[in-house]
């Protein structure tokens, strides 16, 4: 059995307090880079440091889940939106992808690559033949994915 591998990345966004944000990133093992953006100033992009996990949703030391979106929203400049991307795979069993746009007020808009099945049926009709990735039929995997990535 293969391990889960993920590639994560965000867009560039501004934060309210650089030192506090950088400490938060270190606490959750997030890598960050900075860039000066014209007409915006100092911006950050983040990614998960561990390619086997993706975005952090669990604090092992505290033995509890964390709401990465809510926590990130508290750091965002009021005029910015952070977009978190994740594409992951486990061998050739499945490929998944998500994008979550987080507003400073805590609202989240999400996209999931698996939505393509529903969109294809809507566009091409219910009588078309479209197979589904069998890797998602595993109940334990589906449960983890739905709880972890779909708000």
C-alpha positions as CSV (number, residue, x, y, z in Angstrom):
1,X,0.0,0.0,0.0
2,X,1.3,3.4,-0.9
3,X,1.5,6.5,1.3
4,X,-0.6,9.6,0.8
5,X,1.4,12.4,-0.8
6,X,0.2,15.9,-1.2
7,X,1.4,19.1,-2.8
8,X,0.1,22.2,-1.0
9,X,0.4,25.9,-1.8
10,X,-1.4,29.1,-1.2
11,X,-1.8,32.3,-3.1
12,X,-0.1,35.5,-1.9
13,X,-1.9,37.4,0.9
14,X,-1.2,40.0,3.6
15,X,-1.5,39.5,7.3
16,X,-2.2,41.8,10.2
17,X,0.9,41.0,12.3
18,X,4.0,39.4,10.7
19,X,5.6,38.1,13.9
20,X,2.4,36.5,15.2
21,X,1.7,34.9,11.8
22,X,5.2,33.5,11.4
23,X,4.9,32.0,14.9
24,X,1.6,30.5,14.0
25,X,3.2,28.9,10.8
26,X,6.0,27.4,12.9
27,X,3.5,26.0,15.4
28,X,1.6,24.2,12.6
29,X,4.7,23.2,10.7
30,X,3.8,25.4,7.7
31,X,6.5,26.8,5.5
32,X,6.1,30.3,4.3
33,X,7.7,32.6,1.9
34,X,7.4,36.4,1.5
35,X,7.2,38.6,-1.5
36,X,6.8,42.3,-2.2
37,X,3.7,42.7,-4.4
38,X,3.1,46.0,-6.3
39,X,0.4,48.0,-4.7
40,X,0.0,45.5,-1.8
41,X,3.4,45.4,-0.1
42,X,4.6,42.5,2.0
43,X,2.7,39.3,1.2
44,X,3.0,35.7,2.3
45,X,2.4,32.3,0.6
46,X,2.3,29.1,2.7
47,X,2.6,25.4,2.2
48,X,2.5,22.4,4.4
49,X,6.0,21.2,5.5
50,X,5.0,17.5,5.5
51,X,4.1,16.1,2.1
52,X,2.5,13.0,3.6
53,X,-0.2,14.9,5.4
54,X,-1.2,18.0,3.5
55,X,-2.7,21.0,5.3
56,X,-2.7,20.4,9.1
57,X,-6.0,19.5,10.7
58,X,-4.9,17.8,13.8
59,X,-2.7,18.8,16.7
60,X,-1.0,15.6,17.9
61,X,0.4,17.2,21.1
62,X,-3.0,18.4,22.2
63,X,-4.6,15.3,20.7
64,X,-7.4,17.3,19.1
65,X,-8.5,18.7,15.7
66,X,-7.8,22.2,14.6
67,X,-9.7,24.4,12.2
68,X,-6.9,25.7,10.0
69,X,-9.3,27.9,8.1
70,X,-10.6,29.7,11.2
71,X,-7.2,30.1,12.6
72,X,-5.8,31.5,9.3
73,X,-8.7,33.9,9.0
74,X,-7.7,35.6,12.3
75,X,-4.3,36.5,10.8
76,X,-5.5,37.8,7.4
77,X,-5.6,41.4,6.4
78,X,-9.2,42.4,6.3
79,X,-9.0,43.1,2.5
80,X,-7.4,39.8,1.6
81,X,-8.4,36.3,0.9
82,X,-6.1,33.3,1.3
83,X,-6.6,30.4,-1.1
84,X,-5.3,27.0,0.0
85,X,-4.7,24.5,-2.7
86,X,-4.0,20.8,-2.2
87,X,-3.6,18.0,-4.7
88,X,-2.8,14.6,-3.3
89,X,-2.6,10.9,-4.3
90,X,-2.0,7.5,-2.9
91,X,-0.1,5.5,-5.5
92,X,-2.5,5.0,-8.4
93,X,-5.5,4.4,-6.2
94,X,-6.9,7.9,-6.3
95,X,-6.1,11.5,-7.0
96,X,-7.8,14.3,-5.2
97,X,-7.7,18.0,-5.2
98,X,-9.2,20.9,-3.2
99,X,-9.1,24.6,-3.1
100,X,-10.4,26.7,-0.1
101,X,-10.7,30.5,-0.2
102,X,-10.7,31.9,3.3
103,X,-11.9,35.4,4.1
104,X,-10.7,37.3,7.1
105,X,-14.2,37.3,8.5
106,X,-14.1,33.4,8.6
107,X,-16.2,32.6,5.5
108,X,-14.8,29.8,3.4
109,X,-15.6,28.9,-0.2
110,X,-14.4,25.4,-1.4
111,X,-14.0,23.5,-4.6
112,X,-13.4,19.7,-4.8
113,X,-12.1,17.9,-7.9
114,X,-14.6,15.1,-7.3
115,X,-17.4,17.5,-8.1
116,X,-16.5,16.9,-11.8
117,X,-18.8,13.8,-11.7
118,X,-21.8,15.8,-10.8
119,X,-20.9,18.7,-13.2
120,X,-20.4,16.2,-16.0
121,X,-23.8,14.6,-15.4
122,X,-25.4,18.1,-15.3
123,X,-23.7,19.1,-18.6
124,X,-23.9,15.9,-20.6
125,X,-27.0,14.3,-19.2
126,X,-27.9,11.5,-16.7
127,X,-27.7,8.8,-19.3
128,X,-24.0,9.1,-20.1
129,X,-21.6,6.4,-19.0
130,X,-19.1,7.8,-16.5
131,X,-17.0,5.7,-14.2
132,X,-16.1,6.7,-10.7
133,X,-12.7,6.2,-9.1
134,X,-13.1,3.1,-7.1
135,X,-10.6,4.2,-4.5
136,X,-13.2,6.5,-3.1
137,X,-15.5,3.6,-2.3
138,X,-13.4,2.6,0.6
139,X,-15.6,3.8,3.6
140,X,-12.7,4.6,5.9
141,X,-10.9,6.7,3.2
142,X,-14.1,8.5,2.2
143,X,-14.9,9.3,5.9
144,X,-11.4,10.7,6.5
145,X,-11.5,12.8,3.3
146,X,-14.9,14.2,4.0
147,X,-14.1,15.1,7.6
148,X,-10.7,16.5,6.8
149,X,-11.1,18.6,3.7
150,X,-14.8,19.3,3.1
151,X,-16.0,22.1,5.5
